[in-house]
């Protein structure tokens, strides 16, 4: 029966770490996908860009500030 059921502890852990769950479920499909991030120069957009770069996405970033955008691009390329 355990082969068809997921232990409660494992389900709860996955819900608390959605990125970890995403990596486990879709890692083979993510690398090479393209993601457009608007507002990628700071804040939430920057965090999304960095996380998606770590997952293997190809990124297209937009921002108001060229300097901030270049800094985020450099960070994402180093991940």
N, C-alpha and C positions, 0 to 999 in steps of 0.2 A: 504494500500500500504506500510506503514512503516514496517509492519511485515515481508515483503520479502526483504526489502532494508536495507542496513547498512548505517547509517549516515556517511557523509564524515569525520566529526571530529573523529569518532571512528576508521575509516580505517587509517587515518593519524597517530593517536596515536599508533596503533598497528604496523605500519611500523617503527616508531621511537623506539619502544621497542620490538625487535624481541623475546627476551627471555620471556617477559610477554605474547606475542601472543602464543609462543610455549607452555607455561604452560597452558594457557586457552584451547588450541586445543588438546593437547596430554597428559595432566597430568595423566589421568587414565591409559595410556599405558606405561609411563616412569619408574615408580618405579620397581626395580628389573632387569632392562635391564643392560647389561654389556657394558662398554665403555673402550677401550684401548687408553691410552693417552701416546704417546711417547714424550720425552722431558718434562715430568711432574714436574721436579725439580725446574723450574724457568720460568719466562717470560710468554709467551702465553700458554704454556703447563700447567703451574701452574694455570693460570686464568681459563682455560677450565676445569681442574680437580676440582677446587673449585666450579665452576658454576654447573657442572654436578653432583657433590656430593649433592649440594643444591636441585637439581631436583630429587634426589632419585636414581641415577644410582649406580650400583656396578662398582667400578673402578679397572682397572689394569694399574698401572703406571710404566713407565721406565724413567730412568735418568742416567746421567753420574756420579753424585755425590750421594753416599749413604746418606750422612748427609742431603743434600737438600731434597732428596726423603723422608726421615723419617720425616722431618719437614712438608712437604706438606701432607703426610699421616696423621699426627697428626691433622693438620688443617682440613682436609677433614672429619675425623672421628668426629670432634667436631661440624660440621655443622648440 
